[in-house]
Amino acid sequence: MKTSIFDKKTILVSLMSVLLIVAFGLSSGEYISGQSGGNITEVDVEVGDNYFDPDVIEVEPGEDIVFENIGDIDHTITVEEADIDEVISPGETVTISIDEEGEYFLDCTYHDGHDGMIYVEEEVEDEFNVEVGDNYFDPDVIEVEAGQTIVFENVGNTGHTVTIEGTEYDESISPGETVTVTIEEEGVYDLECTIHAGHDGTIYVGEEAPEDEELPGFTIAAVIGAVIVVSIITLIAKRRKAR
């Protein structure tokens, strides 16, 4: 009897190969996004007998504030606007975080005058630097807050323009020069050099840029696996025909 090229053993080996490669892809693959999140740190505050040190606390949304009672008596960590009211005994620590921006009054409800302020605000860098090369902006996707300064520097060998559609900016920039831009209104703005076609980018003011459309790792692995399996089956078929 003639044996089929695609017998059970061949099919089983092929399926196992695909499963192994896809499993590897799932464990190692990840989406690549246009943004990378910052590291959230913590702020340490000493709780003494009738004082907080520091008593003016500045943090970003979600950042931990770790209070340590270095005194000899109990106190409270009370932030009414954030529904926080914790008792802290000598030697103990209490960790809190506040997600919403704003100004918050901090006090110990056990002792009058034992208070402070917590300011929760997203940190904004003063400047955003962009290199203007010969036929490219680096980065070409720019995310800034309204009113934040963007500094373009021509690192190339020829002249270009910094032209932003929907604004008054249309500036020439020679090699070695810089151009400073500030956009007050939130929105998405097209950026280009009017001298060279294809020399463009996008500015997101007060908005997040969409994620890069990249294939997740497991999809790439599956494609590679399918190619390998087809190659194996083809090789087996050729060998059997040669018998």
N, C-alpha and C positions, 0 to 999 in steps of 0.2 A: 504494500500500500504506500502511496506517495504521501510524504509528511508535509504538512503545511509549513511554509516559511515562518509564519507568525504563530508558533506553537505556544502552549501555556507557559513554558519556562521562559521563553523570550519576552512574552508580555509581562510576566511577573517581575523579571529583572528590570525591565523598562519602567514599570510603575514604581518600583522601589527607588530607582534612581531619581525620578521626578520628586517623590515625596521627601527624600533626603535633602535634595537641593532646595526645595521650597522651604523646608523646615529651617535650613541654615539661613535662608534669606529672611525668614520671619524673625529669627533671633538677632540678626545683625543689621537689617535694613531699617532706615528711618526716613521720614520726610525731611526735605531740606527747605527751610523757610527763609524768607528774606530778612527776618529779624532774629536776633539772638537776645534772649532776656538777660538782664543784669543780675548780679549776685546780691541777694538780700542779706545784709549784715545785721548786727544788733547794737543797741546802745545800752550801756551799763549806767545805772543810777543807784547811788547810795542813799539809803533811808536811815537818817540819823534821828536822834531824839529831838523832834521839832524842826527838822529840815530835810529837804531833798537836795542832793548834790549830783548833777546840776539841777536847778529848779526851773530852768528854761530848756526844754527838750525839743530838738528838731529831728524829725524822722520822715522817711518816705512811707507811702501807703503800704501796709503789710509788713513793715520792718519791726522786728522784735525789740521791745524795751524790757530789760531785765533789771528788776528792783531787788536790792539786797539789804536786809535790815542789819545794820552794823551797830544799832543802839542796844539799849538794855530793856526796852519795853515793847509791847505790841503796838502796831500801827495799822492803818488801812491804806490800800491803794485804790482810790475812788475816782472814777471818771464818769460822772453821771451821764453825759451826752453819749457815751459809748457803752452804757450799761455794764460798767466794770466796777466791782466793789469787792475787793479781796483783803482778808486779814493776813498780815505778815508778822510773824513772831521773830524774836532775835535769832540771827544766824540763818534764817530762811530766805529763799528767793521767790519772787513772783514774776512771771513773764506775761506780758500783754502785747497785743498788736492792734492797730486801728487801721481799717481798710479805706475809710473815706477821708478825703482831704478836708482840712478845717483847723480851727483853733479849739482846744479842749482844756478845761480847767481841771487841774489835778489837786486833790487834797487828801488829808488824813482826817477822817470824821471823828476821830478820838480827841484830837488836839487842835484848838483854834490857832489859826495863823500858820499851820503846817501845810503849805500849799505850793503850787507851781503851775506852769503852763506847758502844754504839749502842742507843738505846731506840726501838723501832718501835711506835707506838700511834696509833690513829685519834683525831683531835682532836674533842672534843665541846664544843660551846658550852655555857656555864654556864646560859643561859636561852633559852627559846623563847617569843617574844612573840605573843600572839593578841589581835586587836581584837574586842570584842563590840559589834556594831552593833545597830540596831533590826531584828531578824529575820534576822541573819546573824552567823556567825563568820568572821573573816578571818585566816589561812586556815581553811577548814572541814575540810581533811585535814591532820592534824598528825603529823609523824614525829619521835620523840624516842628517846633511849636510856633504858634503865631507870635511874631515879634522877635523871634530868634535870628541871630545874625548868621548869614552864610557867606563864607569867604572863599572865592574862587581864585586859584593861583595857576597861571599859565606855566606849565613845566615842559612845554613843547618847544619846537624850533620855529614855529610860524605864528602869525597873528590869528586870533579867533574872535568870536563875539559871545557874550553871555546875554542871550535873548530869552525872556520869559513871557510867554503869551498871557494876555490878560492883565499885564502890569506895565509900568512905565519903563521897565528895565530893558535896554538894548545897548549894551556897553561893549566897546572894542577892548580887547585885552592882548597886549603884546607879550612876547616871551619874557618871563621874569616878573611880570606885573601881577597885581591882585585887584580884584573887584569885589566890593562888599555889597550884599543884598539883604534887605529885610522885608518880609511880607507879613502884613498885619492881619489879613483876612484868611480864615481857614478855607481850604479847598485843594484841588489837584491842578497843578500848573505844568504845562509843557515847557521844557527847556531845550534850547537848540543853539547851535552856532550857524548863523545865516550864511557864512562864507563857504561851509563845507557840508554837502548833503550827507545825511546819515549820522551827523555828529549831534546827538540829542540825548535827552534824558527826561525824567519826571520828578517834580517836587511835590511832596505831600505835606501840606501845612495843617497841623492839628489832626491829621488822619493817619491811619496805618496803611502802609502799602500792602497790596494783596500778596499772598504767599507765592513763591516761585512754583511753577507747574512742573514739578519733577516727579518721575515715576518712583513709587516707594521701592525699597530694596527687595521686598519679596517678589514684586512683579518682574524685576530685572532677573532675579534668580530663576523664576519660573521659565522665562524666555530662554535663558541659557540652558536650563535643564531640558527643555523641549528639543533644543538643537542637538544636545548631546545624545538624547534618546533616539532621535531620528537617525543620527550618524551611526549609532550602534546597530540599529535594525537594518540599515542599509548595508553595513559591513557584513552582518550575519547572512543577509540575503545573497550577497555576492559570493560568499564562501560556499554556500550550499549549492548555488548554481554551478560553481566551478567543480563540484564533486562528480 
